[in-house]
Amino acid sequence: MKNRFVTAVLIALPAALFAQQPPASPATIASEVGGQLSSAEREVLQVAEEMPEDRYGFAPTAGEFKGVRTFAAQVKHIAAEGYNICSTIRQEKPPADTNGDAGPANLTTKADILKYARDSFAYCRQAVGTINEKNALERIPGMGGRGQTTRLAMATFAAAHPFDHYGQMVVYLRMNGHIPPASQPRPPAGQARPPAGR
């Protein structure tokens, strides 16, 4: 009898616990694309943090790398294009200097470049948050007033574009003897990861 009671409790307990969980929020266009954008933000900023400041001016020279962007220029470009893309979603002028798609020339320190990138991602998260089922596929003027596009197309581009440059940034980081944070071995539980720039 005792065993039957214990078995019944063990069977009922997970169902009772599950029933007490608050229901998950329904997925929306903004939440789904916003999740992808947050992933891009996390990966890009982790690599940008990992690169030592004295290597921000690094650009490969061996092989077919003539004229490529420096590491700093990669980060600034991602941020500048973020402003350009996401201001298209909002149908407004970018709220920061984009210098075309290069980012402000006067940003030269790691701290200033990282702030510019963080601010750009924050602006994009806000822009993506304005997209809903009613306006996602509405035709709007494209970037720089060129052609027509949709807010959804711009939002997916805002999430995808940083990864184009993330791959290049990872190569630059490895060429300078650093392992990208996403590829670093995980520390044992309770132990912190070493600080960036080792």
Secondary structure, DSSP 8 states (H G I E B T S, - for coil): -HHHHHHHHHHHHHHHHHHHS-------HHHHHHHHHHHHHHHHHHHHHHS-GGGTT----SSS-TT---HHHHHHHHHHHHHHHHHHHHTS--SS--TTTT--TT--SHHHHHHHHHHHHHHHHHHHTT--TTTTT-EEE-GGG-SEEEHHHHHHHHHHHHHHHHHHHHHHHHHTT---GGGS----TT-----S--
